[in-house]
Amino acid sequence: MSWLTEYVRPRIRTLLGQRDVPENLWQKCPECEQMLFTTDLAKNCKVCTHCGHHLRANAAERLVWTFDPDSFTRIELPKVPSDPLRFRDSQRYSERLRTTREKTQLEEALLVAHGTIGGHKAVVAAMAFEFMGGSMGAAVGEGIVAAAKLAVLQEAPLIVFTASGGARMQEGAISLMQMPRTVIARQMVREARLPFITVLTDPTTGGVTASFTMLGDIQIAEPGAMIGFAGARVIEQTVREKLPEGFQRAEYLFAHGLLDMVVRRHDLPATLARLIGLLRVPEQDLSAAA
Ligand SMILES: [Zn+2]
């Protein structure tokens, strides 16, 4: 205890009143460590105003940033049996789900909506890293399938924003089954001759990377996003070699041909609109094919 904590802080609190100093007023940039005013950060789509670092965004923000203003409608996703294995680690899985739902106000780690991007119809699925690390369990798998079905129904492209730590451990093999399940969803979109675009955000790892994410007609990533299957340390220990600089980062993957584009967050809506415009089969062609 010093005079700062004992004397100065209480005095400041009395002067300002506690309600005037919310704890989340400032945020530190994880890259350049500058303090950022939360309102400025929100206005700048959570991109650091000093160094341009792209901070993690939640699924709801993704939808708002991507669609034309007030153009989108969220859809309800299919219900799946919760806690099929009656799993328990330090806490019951059912309990963990309940507290996460309360905290995030989300039902699961995925949001799906349809609307317009630059005037073009589109279906967007956004993974929620804030919901148990965006892990892919049965609900997320079913959600991706529902998004694909909606895209086919609406004859609209499907865009998926990925953000995931991988499989939902608490659902064991059921979680792994979502890998082929989401690949089938991707296939449905392909068979309907509609574009499937993936936008890889920080972090995209594990089973999500190893399934539908890398099957996009066009694969975009945000600058600096961590993208990979296994963690760098695990790979380093297995191959017993030092990994190159920037390994598993968006720019490195782009340079090595795994991605088509690295696009700044501010430029994403315009880029997506342009791509949809280029990839869309004109209506007269569709009627000619039928
Ligand atoms: Zn920064």
Residues whose N, C-alpha, C, O or C-beta is under 5 A from the ligand:
A	BS01	ZN	C29 E31 C32 E33 C48 H50 C51 G52 H53
